[in-house]
Structure formats: structure tokens, C-alpha cells
Amino acid sequence: MGDIGWKEECGICGIWGHNEAANYTYLALHALQHRGQESAGLASANGGDLYIHRGMGLVQDVFNKDILKRLKGRAAIGHVRYSTTGASHLRNAQPIAVHTEKTVLAVAHNGNLVNSDSVRRHLEAEGAIFQSTMDTEVIVHLIARSKRRNLRNRVIDALSQLRGSWCLVFLTPDRMIAARDPRGFRPLVLGKVRKASVVASESNSLDLIGGEFEREVAPGELLEISEKGVRSYRPFKNSGLARCIFEFIYFARPDSYLFEQDVYQVRKEFGKRLFEEQPVKADMVVPVPDSGLPAALGFSLASGINFEMGLVRSHYVGRTFIEPAQSIRHFGVKLKLNANKRLLKGKKIVLVDDSLVRGTTMRKLVKMIRAAGARQVHVRISAPPIIGSCPYGIDTPTRKELIASTHTVNEVRKLIGATSLGYLSRQGLLEAAGGPDGFCHACFSNEYPIEPEPRSKPAREPREVND
């Protein structure tokens, strides 16, 4: 996203029945790395025991050949995380593993429970002790306390008490269970690698491991996968779809297939609709790499204006860097993007990105393009103005930090220094995504399909001190 502010949620995957389950799950996590860069983890099962390894950082930094060799078994689940609930600590990395009187269990979760605080307070009042600040641990406690006779029914019992978004994958020594919430906020797909069953947040992870996409896990569906095969259950009441529209706008990778559509083609359609609604005369269409690329291409095709890479992205920027003592103007942005002066000089530019959050990065980009000699900079955004934060599993700024929630379009235009500013309408967005129904668009409308509970301030966590 050109205008940094929204952060991905999490990515999960699971493989059952493969001799290299841990290795293949590790590779699948690589394909889901865009969904979380804070921590990564993997749990495996060999029919009698569970093995688990978690760490802070990227997948390739957390695992190596020796670690993967120790993750034995023909079944594994994995997780990449960006914190939405719970602080950035190793204790909050997933999968989490627990031992109850009934079984040993590992679980990975993508989503956010809007009633986790009240459920947690109730559990603590009954003597439960929590080891992390993740809402995922609430699910584990509910499963452990359930009186139902088998794991599948205990999972159903636990999830029936929760409200919000969840895609989950559970692993025990003898089975894997995957579940998606009844409204389908987050994506989850089912596939195969040879005879092994695979579940994952996005279909592109199947491509990397040579897998075959079978179908999406339906909203409200629970899958139980074991040596007996894949069994499907529909235990949760259908209360209307609320698939996250931001998966199409930004979060999913463009080479993924989700919500029964091709992400790349949907983003191109956003760009085409954007030109229809917000036309402009210009010399070239310039995307903000990489987030604005498909929409900019669609804008170019619809308008007939040449598509040009007027901004060049560096793919070698680490997560930390040393800034020179004598400050360079807009140093952080220039590390990632640089304007092609010879291409932009004297031109009227349409700058296309997928969203505008705080406006700080876009302001720097407009200044950079003007400094490169552009005569005009027309900013076009392939999403509506963002006016609300997300309680369903995306780490978003507060409402007062969202520039569109406190400023008119013209005020935002002045603040970012653009010649003109145009957004895609909510109607145009939803229709281009195959709507207008079945999507959550609360960030654009403040219409929340599940009203979130106010979150209490968490107790201060112990400070970790390491050598």
C-alpha cells in the first residue's frame, strides 16, 4: 500500500497425509508471508506426539533445515502473524499448543473475536489463567472446558460462543480440523498435494507447493481431516455473508483466487471503474508500486492513457536501516520508491494507488513527483474514502488518524498537494467485486455487520530481558 497505515492480519495453512508435511507447510507459509511478517510458527504431528517451533521474524529467518527435520510427522499446521490482538512478543506467536486431559492440541488462527474480552473475563472469574494476550487463547480455554464427547463437537461448542471473524486450523496427533466463521470475513481454501489434503488462507500457497485448488471452505463450514478422509459439517447458523472487501483491494496477493474470483482481474476492474467515475486528461498513468499496479493498468486500459513506471521500487529494503546524520528529505520513502525524472519531467501524471489511509506517504510521493518536474499530479484511489477502523482482524489506525474521516475530499487534496483527487465510489467498488451484497465494507461506511464490543485496556505484560 502506497499510503502505509493498514497492516495485514495473519496467514494459516495445514497439510494432512504427506511424508514431508513440515517442509511443505514451511513453503506454503512463504507464499503467505505478505499476510504477516512479525512472527512465524509450525506444529507437526507424527501420530503420537506434537512438535512445535515458533519465532519472531520472517519465515526464512525462523526456520532452517535442522529445525524442519525435528518437526516430524505426516501432518503439520503453520502460521504467519501480524498482531491485531496481543502485543508483539514470542508468547503471542502461533500456532499455540496445549495439553488438556482429553488431548494435546495445536491451533492457528486468522481473524479477530469481537467478544473475546467479555469471554476472557468470564473465564478468568472461573479460575482460568492465560499465558498470552491473544484472543486465540480464549478459544483453547473454551475447548478445554467443553463437556462435549469428542474434539469436533468441543470445537463446535467453543466457536458457537464467539462473535467475530475466524479462520482456524487445529492439529492433534490423529486429525486436523479447519473452520471458517459463518459470515466468511477471511478467506480459506481447500486443496490437495497428491493424496494429501491442504487448507490455506490463499490459493497461491497451493501453487508454490505444486498443489491443486479444489474449492473454498464455505462460510460456517467445519472440516475434519483424518486417515478416514475429509468430512464436512455445517454446524454454525448462516447469518449473512460479510466477506472483507479489503482482501480484494490490498491484502490478498494478486495471483490468488478467493471469494470465487481472480484477485488480479478484480483489481484491474477497480481501475477501469475508477476512470469511468473519475476521468482525467493526462500524459501517463503511474502506479504506486506494487499496491497500485493492477488498478493503474485497468485505469490505463479504460482511458487509453499510457501506462508508465514513473516510480521505481527497491526490493532490497530491509526492516531496519541507518539514516545519515544529516537528514535527507523524505529519506524513508526514497529508500522504497524513486521517481524517474527523465520520464516524468513536464508531464501531466495520474498517480494511482489502492487506498489512502493517513495521507502522509502520498503527500511525500506527490512532492517527489513534482520535484521530478511533473506539471500536474492527479491522484486516483481505487477504493472509497476510509472512515472507519476494522475490528475483524486487521490492524488499522484509529478513526481520528484516518484522513478521510476528518477531512473533505478537497481538504485531503490540498493536504497531499495533488492537482486533483478522486476516489472509486462504494457502489462502483462493490459492483466491480461482483457485489453489491455479501461484503463487509465497514471501513468505508461505518456499517458493522457485527457490532464490536469496547475493548478493555490489557494488564501490563512482563518485560522480557534477553542477553
C-alpha positions in Angstrom: 0.0 0.0 0.0 1.5 3.3 -1.0 0.0 5.1 1.9 1.1 2.9 4.8 -1.3 2.5 7.6 -3.3 -0.7 7.3 -1.4 -3.9 8.2 -2.2 -7.4 7.1 -3.8 -9.8 9.5 -2.4 -13.4 9.6 -2.0 -16.4 7.3 -2.6 -20.0 8.2 -2.1 -23.4 6.4 -2.3 -27.0 7.2 -1.3 -30.3 5.5 -2.5 -33.8 6.4 -1.1 -37.0 5.0 2.2 -36.0 3.4 5.6 -37.5 4.2 7.2 -34.0 4.0 4.4 -32.2 5.8 6.6 -29.8 7.7 8.7 -28.9 4.6 5.6 -28.3 2.5 3.9 -26.2 5.2 7.1 -24.2 5.5 6.9 -23.5 1.8 3.2 -22.6 2.0 4.0 -20.1 4.7 6.5 -18.4 2.3 3.6 -17.8 -0.1 1.5 -16.3 2.8 4.4 -14.1 4.1 2.6 -10.9 2.8 -0.2 -11.6 5.4 2.2 -11.3 8.4 5.9 -10.5 9.0 6.0 -10.3 12.7 6.3 -14.0 13.7 6.1 -17.5 12.1 5.4 -20.9 13.6 4.8 -24.5 12.7 3.4 -27.5 14.5 3.6 -31.1 13.3 2.2 -34.5 14.4 3.6 -38.0 13.9 0.6 -40.0 15.2 1.6 -39.9 18.8 3.3 -36.6 19.6 3.1 -32.9 18.6 6.2 -30.9 17.8 6.3 -27.1 17.6 8.6 -24.3 16.7 7.9 -20.6 16.7 10.0 -17.5 16.3 9.9 -13.8 15.7 10.6 -12.6 12.2 10.1 -13.8 8.6 9.6 -17.5 7.7 13.1 -17.9 6.3 14.6 -16.5 9.4 12.6 -18.6 11.9 13.2 -22.0 10.2 16.2 -23.9 8.9 16.9 -27.5 7.7 17.7 -28.8 11.2 14.6 -27.3 12.7 12.4 -28.7 10.0 13.9 -32.2 10.4 12.8 -32.1 14.0 9.2 -31.3 13.1 8.3 -34.9 12.4 5.2 -36.5 11.1 2.8 -36.6 8.1 0.7 -33.6 9.3 1.5 -30.0 10.1 0.0 -26.6 10.5 1.6 -23.2 10.1 1.0 -19.5 10.9 2.4 -16.1 10.0 1.3 -13.2 12.2 0.8 -9.6 12.3 -0.6 -8.7 15.7 -4.2 -7.4 15.8 -5.0 -8.6 19.3 -2.0 -9.1 21.6 1.4 -7.5 21.7 4.4 -8.3 19.7 6.0 -11.0 21.8 7.1 -14.6 21.2 4.4 -15.7 23.7 1.9 -14.4 21.2 3.3 -16.2 18.2 1.3 -19.1 16.8 0.5 -21.9 16.5 -0.2 -22.3 20.2 -0.1 -25.8 21.7 -1.8 -27.0 24.9 -2.3 -30.3 26.7 -5.7 -31.0 28.2 -7.0 -34.1 30.0 -8.6 -35.1 26.7 -5.8 -34.4 24.1 -2.8 -32.5 23.0 -3.8 -29.7 20.6 -2.2 -27.0 18.4 -4.2 -24.2 16.8 -3.5 -21.4 14.3 -6.0 -18.5 13.9 -6.6 -15.8 11.3 -9.2 -13.2 12.4 -10.3 -11.3 15.5 -13.0 -12.1 18.1 -15.1 -9.0 18.9 -16.4 -10.5 22.2 -13.1 -12.0 23.4 -12.7 -9.6 26.3 -16.1 -10.5 27.9 -15.5 -14.2 27.4 -12.0 -13.9 28.8 -13.2 -12.0 31.9 -15.8 -14.8 32.4 -13.1 -17.5 32.1 -10.7 -15.7 34.5 -13.5 -15.3 37.0 -13.8 -19.1 36.9 -10.1 -19.6 37.5 -8.6 -19.7 34.1 -5.1 -18.4 33.7 -3.9 -17.0 30.4 -0.3 -17.2 29.2 -0.7 -14.7 26.3 -2.8 -11.6 25.3 -4.1 -13.3 22.1 -7.8 -13.9 21.7 -6.8 -17.3 20.2 -6.1 -18.5 23.7 -9.8 -17.8 24.6 -10.7 -20.5 22.0 -8.4 -23.0 23.6 -9.8 -22.5 27.1 -13.4 -22.9 25.8 -12.4 -26.2 24.1 -10.7 -27.5 27.2 -13.7 -26.7 29.3 -16.3 -28.1 26.9 -18.2 -31.2 28.1 -18.8 -32.5 24.6 -17.7 -36.0 23.9 -15.2 -35.6 21.0 -12.9 -32.9 19.7 -15.0 -31.9 16.7 -18.0 -31.2 19.0 -15.9 -29.4 21.6 -14.6 -27.1 18.8 -18.1 -26.5 17.6 -19.2 -25.8 21.2 -16.4 -23.3 21.7 -16.8 -21.5 18.4 -20.6 -21.2 18.9 -19.9 -18.9 21.9 -17.8 -16.5 19.9 -18.5 -13.5 17.7 -16.3 -12.0 15.0 -14.0 -13.4 12.3 -12.1 -16.6 12.5 -10.4 -19.0 10.1 -8.9 -21.7 12.2 -6.8 -24.9 11.8 -6.4 -27.3 14.7 -4.0 -30.2 14.8 -3.9 -33.3 17.1 -1.9 -36.5 16.7 -4.8 -38.2 14.9 -6.7 -35.4 13.0 -6.8 -31.9 11.6 -9.8 -29.6 11.9 -10.3 -26.4 9.8 -13.2 -24.0 10.3 -14.4 -20.7 8.9 -16.8 -18.2 10.6 -20.4 -18.1 9.3 -20.0 -14.7 7.7 -16.8 -15.6 5.9 -14.9 -12.5 6.8 -11.5 -14.1 6.0 -10.7 -16.5 3.1 -9.8 -20.2 3.5 -9.3 -22.7 0.7 -9.1 -26.4 0.4 -6.8 -28.3 -2.0 -4.6 -31.3 -2.5 -0.9 -32.2 -3.0 -1.0 -35.6 -4.5 -3.2 -37.5 -1.9 -2.5 -35.1 1.0 -5.2 -32.6 2.0 -4.3 -28.9 2.3 -6.1 -25.9 3.8 -4.7 -22.4 3.5 -5.6 -18.7 3.7 -5.0 -18.2 -0.1 -4.8 -20.3 -3.2 -1.3 -19.0 -4.2 0.2 -21.1 -1.4 -1.1 -24.2 -3.2 0.6 -23.1 -6.4 4.0 -22.9 -4.7 3.9 -26.5 -3.4 2.5 -28.0 -6.6 -0.9 -28.4 -5.1 -4.3 -28.4 -6.8 -7.1 -26.0 -5.8 -10.4 -27.8 -5.0 -12.7 -25.2 -3.5 -13.1 -22.6 -0.9 -14.0 -23.7 2.6 -17.6 -22.4 2.8 -18.6 -19.8 5.4 -19.7 -21.6 8.5 -18.2 -24.9 7.4 -16.0 -27.2 9.5 -13.7 -29.8 8.0 -12.4 -32.8 9.9 -9.5 -34.4 8.1 -8.0 -37.7 9.2 -7.0 -41.1 7.8 -10.7 -41.6 7.0 -10.6 -38.7 4.6 -12.2 -35.2 4.6 -15.6 -34.8 6.3 -17.6 -31.6 6.0 -20.0 -30.2 8.6 -22.2 -27.1 8.7 -22.8 -26.6 12.4 -23.0 -22.8 12.5 -26.0 -20.6 11.7 -25.8 -18.7 8.5 -26.4 -15.0 9.3 -25.4 -13.4 6.0 -22.1 -13.1 4.2 -19.7 -10.3 5.2 -16.5 -11.1 3.2 -13.8 -8.5 3.7 -13.7 -6.2 0.6 -10.1 -5.2 1.6 -8.9 -8.7 0.7 -9.7 -7.7 -2.9 -8.3 -4.1 -2.6 -5.0 -4.9 -0.9 -4.5 -7.9 1.4 -4.6 -10.9 -0.8 -1.9 -11.5 -3.3 -2.9 -10.6 -6.9 -2.2 -14.2 -8.0 -4.7 -15.6 -5.6 -8.3 -16.8 -6.2 -10.7 -16.0 -3.4 -14.4 -15.3 -2.9 -14.9 -17.1 -6.2 -12.9 -14.6 -8.2 -9.5 -13.8 -9.6 -7.9 -11.1 -7.4 -5.8 -9.6 -10.2 -8.8 -9.3 -12.6 -10.9 -7.7 -9.8 -8.2 -5.1 -9.1 -8.0 -4.3 -12.8 -11.8 -3.8 -12.9 -11.4 -1.4 -9.9 -9.1 0.7 -12.1 -11.5 0.6 -15.1 -14.4 1.7 -12.9 -12.2 4.4 -11.3 -11.6 6.0 -14.7 -15.3 5.9 -15.6 -16.2 7.7 -12.3 -13.1 10.0 -12.0 -11.9 10.7 -15.6 -8.9 13.0 -16.2 -6.8 14.2 -19.2 -3.2 13.3 -18.7 0.0 12.2 -20.4 0.6 9.0 -18.4 -0.8 6.7 -15.7 1.7 5.9 -13.0 1.1 3.2 -10.3 2.4 3.3 -6.8 4.4 0.1 -6.8 3.3 -2.6 -6.0 -0.1 -1.9 -4.5 -1.4 0.3 -7.3 -0.2 -1.8 -10.3 -3.4 -3.7 -11.3 -5.7 -0.8 -10.8 -3.4 1.5 -12.7 -3.3 -0.9 -15.6 -7.1 -1.0 -15.6 -7.3 2.8 -15.5 -4.9 2.9 -18.4 -6.8 0.4 -20.5 -10.1 2.2 -19.9 -8.7 5.7 -20.5 -6.3 5.0 -23.3 -3.6 6.9 -21.4 -0.2 5.3 -21.5 0.9 3.2 -18.5 4.4 4.0 -17.3 6.5 3.0 -14.3 7.2 6.5 -13.2 8.0 5.3 -9.7 10.6 2.6 -9.3 10.6 0.4 -6.2 13.6 -1.0 -4.4 13.0 -4.7 -3.5 16.0 -4.8 -1.2 14.9 -2.5 1.7 15.3 -4.3 5.0 13.2 -3.7 8.0 15.9 -1.6 9.6 18.3 0.9 8.2 20.7 3.6 9.3 19.7 7.1 8.3 22.6 9.6 7.7 23.2 12.1 10.4 22.4 14.9 8.1 18.8 14.2 7.2 17.9 13.6 3.6 14.4 14.9 2.7 11.8 12.1 2.7 14.6 9.6 3.3 12.2 6.7 4.3 10.1 7.0 1.2 13.1 7.3 -1.1 14.5 4.1 0.3 11.5 2.3 -1.2 10.5 4.4 -4.2 12.3 6.7 -6.6 10.8 9.0 -9.2 12.0 8.5 -12.8 12.9 12.2 -13.6 13.5 11.8 -17.3 10.1 10.1 -17.7 8.1 12.5 -15.6 9.5 15.9 -16.5 7.0 18.2 -18.0 4.2 15.6 -17.9 0.6 15.5 -16.5 0.6 12.5 -14.3 -2.3 10.3 -13.0 -0.9 8.6 -9.8 -2.9 5.5 -8.9 -2.9 3.7 -5.6 -5.3 1.2 -3.9 -6.2 3.3 -0.8 -5.4 6.4 1.1 -5.1 6.0 4.9 -3.3 8.7 6.8 -2.1 10.6 3.7 1.5 11.1 4.9 3.1 8.8 2.4 1.0 10.0 -0.5 1.9 13.6 0.3 5.6 12.7 0.1 5.1 10.9 -3.2 3.3 13.8 -4.8 6.1 16.1 -3.7 8.7 13.7 -5.1 6.9 13.6 -8.4 6.6 17.3 -8.6 10.2 17.7 -7.7 11.0 15.4 -10.7 9.4 18.0 -12.9 5.8 16.8 -13.4 3.5 19.7 -14.4 0.4 18.1 -12.7 -0.2 15.2 -10.4 -3.8 13.8 -10.4 -4.2 11.3 -7.6 -6.7 8.5 -8.1 -7.6 5.9 -5.5 -9.2 2.6 -6.4 -11.2 2.4 -3.2 -13.6 4.8 -1.4 -12.5 7.1 1.4 -11.6 5.1 4.6 -13.6 6.5 7.5 -13.7 3.5 10.0 -11.3 1.1 11.7 -11.6 -2.6 11.5 -12.4 -4.9 14.4 -12.4 -8.1 12.4 -8.7 -9.0 12.2 -6.8 -6.1 10.5 -4.5 -3.7 12.4 -5.9 -0.3 11.5 -5.3 3.2 12.6 -7.9 4.8 14.9 -10.7 6.7 13.3 -9.2 10.1 14.1 -6.0 9.0 12.3 -7.9 8.3 9.1 -7.5 11.4 7.0 -10.9 10.9 5.2 -12.8 10.7 8.4 -11.9 14.2 9.4 -11.4 16.0 6.1 -13.4 16.6 2.9 -12.0 15.3 -0.4 -10.9 18.8 -1.3 -9.2 19.2 2.1 -7.4 15.9 1.6 -6.3 17.0 -1.9 -4.8 20.2 -0.5 -3.0 18.3 2.3 -1.4 15.8 -0.1 -0.6 18.6 -2.7 -2.4 16.9 -5.6 -3.8 18.8 -8.7 -6.9 16.7 -8.2 -8.1 13.8 -6.1 -10.7 11.1 -7.0 -11.9 8.0 -5.2 -13.8 5.0 -6.5 -17.3 5.0 -5.1 -18.5 2.3 -2.8 -21.1 1.3 -5.3 -18.5 1.0 -8.1 -16.2 -0.9 -5.8 -18.8 -3.5 -4.8 -20.2 -3.9 -8.3 -16.7 -4.5 -9.7 -16.1 -7.1 -7.0 -19.2 -9.0 -8.0 -21.5 -7.4 -5.4 -23.2 -5.3 -4.2 -24.1 -7.8 -1.4 -22.1 -10.2 0.6 -19.2 -8.0 1.6 -18.1 -6.2 4.8 -17.4 -2.5 3.9 -17.5 -1.1 7.4 -14.2 0.8 6.8 -16.0 2.8 4.1 -19.5 3.0 5.6 -19.3 2.5 9.4 -21.9 -0.2 8.9 -20.6 -3.0 11.0 -22.1 -6.5 10.4 -21.2 -7.5 13.9 -21.2 -4.6 16.4 -17.8 -4.8 18.2 -17.6 -4.7 22.0 -15.4 -2.0 23.5 -12.0 -3.4 24.4 -10.7 -3.1 27.9 -7.2 -2.0 28.5 -5.0 -5.1 28.9 -2.8 -5.6 32.0 0.8 -4.6 31.6 2.8 -7.6 30.3 6.1 -8.7 31.9 9.1 -7.1 30.2 11.3 -9.6 28.5 15.0 -9.1 29.2 17.5 -11.0 27.0 21.2 -11.0 26.7 
